[in-house]
Every structure is written in C-alpha cells, then in structure tokens.
Amino acid sequence: MNNIYSKIISIIILLVSIGTSFSQSSINSGGGDLTGTGGTASFSIGQVVYTSNTSTSGTIEQGVQHAYEIYTVSTDLTEAKLNAKVFPNPVNGNLNLQIDGYKDKNLSYYLFDTNGKLIGTEPIEDTTTNIETKHLPQAVYLLELRSKTDRISCFKIIRQ
C-alpha cells in the first residue's frame, strides 16, 4: 500500500513539473535582449498572449505587437525641375521654404495638420518664402508644394 502511494505521489510530482516547465515559453518568430544606459529589456516577436500594466506614470503592454509606419516624404522636385528645401526643421518660429530654380511657376504652399485639416495656404512669390508657425501648437504638420494642377512635393514639419 505504501508503495502505491509513493508511485502516485511520484506521478503527480512528475506531471506538475512537466506542466510548470513550459509555463514561461511561447512560440515566437524572433526576439532578443536590448541593453542601454537606461537598463536592459527582453523582447519577442510573434507573441500572441499579452498583459497590460497601468500606473499613474503610464502603461506598458507586455507581449503586444504594436504597429508602426515607415514612410518617405519627398523633397526632390525632378518633375518641375526645382529643388526645394524647408528649414529649420524642427521649427520654433519662422519656417523657410527655399526653392532653387524658381521662375514664376505659379506655385503655392498648403499647410495641413495630421488630420488633413488645411491650416493655411499662400502663393509662392520668390525663391525664399517665410511661413509663420508661432501661432501653431506643438505638433507634426505636412507642407505641400503645389502648382495650379499638380501636387509637386510634401514635407513633414515638426513644430516645437
């Protein structure tokens, strides 16, 4: 009888240890460890289970795949044979739009917020145009350069 109890206890211990040995693993497509001056973090890619921890200072979501966007904003105006530059960027006051090769091309700029709302528009009358941004809140904006018929270029502007 004592022998049966020891076998049952051994089987239970074996089953519990097998179950707990896989409790911290998941099938991921990638991952690794990151180390920097602020500390160390481990990450995994493809994890399907997650938890959320919230406090007064913020939220961290462990195991969530967050989407991100990578996009390119063009500044080369090869179609119009123009070269445009926007500076300084990020901007605190006046933003300068400089167009090399400008020869009365009937161009205008259009300033949009990230929701697509038109903030302002003016015709471009010289090689350098000053755009006042002091009245704008700190955010990201899009500055489009357009002719009467076409959108020629778009710049991402950061207002500090």
C-alpha positions in Angstrom: 0.0 0.0 0.0 2.8 2.3 0.9 4.4 1.5 -2.5 1.2 2.6 -4.3 1.2 5.9 -2.5 4.8 6.6 -3.4 4.1 5.8 -7.1 1.0 8.1 -7.2 2.9 10.9 -5.5 5.8 10.4 -7.9 3.5 10.6 -10.9 1.8 13.7 -9.5 5.2 15.4 -9.0 6.2 14.4 -12.5 3.1 15.8 -14.1 3.2 19.1 -12.1 6.9 19.6 -13.0 6.3 18.9 -16.7 3.3 21.4 -16.7 5.3 24.2 -15.0 8.4 23.7 -17.1 6.5 25.0 -20.1 4.6 27.8 -18.4 7.1 30.6 -19.4 7.6 29.6 -23.0 5.8 30.6 -26.2 6.3 30.0 -29.9 7.8 33.3 -31.4 9.2 34.2 -34.7 12.1 36.2 -33.2 13.4 38.1 -30.2 16.4 39.1 -28.2 17.8 41.3 -25.5 18.4 45.1 -25.6 20.9 46.8 -23.3 21.4 50.5 -22.9 22.2 53.2 -20.4 18.7 53.1 -19.0 18.7 49.3 -18.4 18.0 46.0 -20.1 14.9 44.7 -21.8 14.0 41.4 -23.4 11.6 41.3 -26.4 9.9 38.7 -28.5 8.3 38.9 -31.9 5.1 37.0 -32.7 3.9 36.6 -29.1 0.1 36.1 -29.1 -0.6 36.4 -25.3 -0.1 39.7 -23.5 -0.8 41.6 -20.3 -1.3 45.3 -19.6 0.2 47.0 -16.6 -1.1 50.6 -15.9 0.1 53.1 -13.3 -0.1 56.9 -12.9 3.1 57.3 -14.9 1.9 55.3 -18.0 1.1 51.9 -19.4 3.2 49.1 -20.6 1.8 46.2 -22.6 3.9 43.1 -22.5 3.7 40.8 -25.5 1.7 43.1 -27.8 2.8 43.7 -31.3 2.4 47.4 -31.9 2.0 48.7 -35.4 4.4 51.4 -36.8 4.6 53.3 -40.0 7.7 54.0 -42.1 7.2 56.4 -44.9 9.3 58.7 -47.0 8.5 62.3 -47.7 9.9 63.5 -50.9 11.9 66.8 -51.3 13.3 66.3 -54.8 11.2 68.1 -57.4 12.6 66.5 -60.6 9.2 66.8 -62.5 9.2 70.5 -62.1 13.0 70.9 -62.4 13.0 72.5 -59.0 14.9 71.8 -55.8 13.0 72.7 -52.6 14.3 72.9 -49.0 12.4 73.5 -45.8 14.4 74.8 -42.8 14.8 74.8 -39.8 13.0 71.6 -39.0 12.0 71.2 -36.2 10.8 74.8 -36.2 10.0 77.2 -33.3 9.2 80.4 -35.2 9.5 81.2 -38.9 9.8 78.3 -41.3 11.7 79.0 -44.5 10.7 77.4 -47.9 13.6 77.8 -50.3 13.1 76.8 -54.0 16.2 76.8 -56.2 15.3 77.3 -59.9 12.1 79.2 -59.1 10.9 81.2 -62.2 7.3 82.2 -61.7 5.9 78.7 -61.7 2.6 79.7 -60.2 3.3 77.7 -57.1 1.6 77.8 -53.7 2.2 76.1 -50.4 -0.5 74.4 -48.3 0.0 73.6 -44.6 -2.1 70.7 -43.2 -2.3 69.1 -39.7 -2.0 65.4 -39.4 -5.8 65.1 -39.6 -5.8 66.6 -43.1 -7.2 70.0 -41.9 -5.9 72.9 -44.0 -4.2 75.3 -41.7 -3.0 77.8 -44.2 -2.1 78.5 -47.9 -0.2 81.2 -49.7 1.2 81.7 -53.2 5.0 81.5 -53.5 6.3 84.7 -55.0 10.1 84.4 -54.5 12.9 81.9 -54.1 12.5 82.0 -50.3 9.2 82.1 -48.6 8.8 82.7 -44.8 6.0 80.8 -43.1 5.0 81.9 -39.7 4.4 79.0 -37.3 4.5 80.7 -33.8 0.7 80.6 -33.6 0.6 76.8 -34.2 0.6 74.3 -31.3 3.4 71.8 -31.0 2.7 69.0 -33.4 3.6 67.4 -36.7 2.4 69.2 -39.9 2.5 68.5 -43.6 3.6 71.2 -46.0 2.6 70.6 -49.6 4.1 72.4 -52.6 1.6 72.6 -55.4 1.3 74.1 -58.9 -2.1 75.0 -60.3 -2.7 71.5 -61.4 -0.3 69.1 -59.5 1.0 68.3 -56.1 4.7 68.7 -56.5 6.2 67.8 -53.1 5.3 67.3 -49.5 7.4 68.0 -46.4 6.9 66.7 -42.8 7.3 69.7 -40.4 7.8 69.3 -36.7 6.6 72.4 -34.6 8.4 72.5 -31.2 
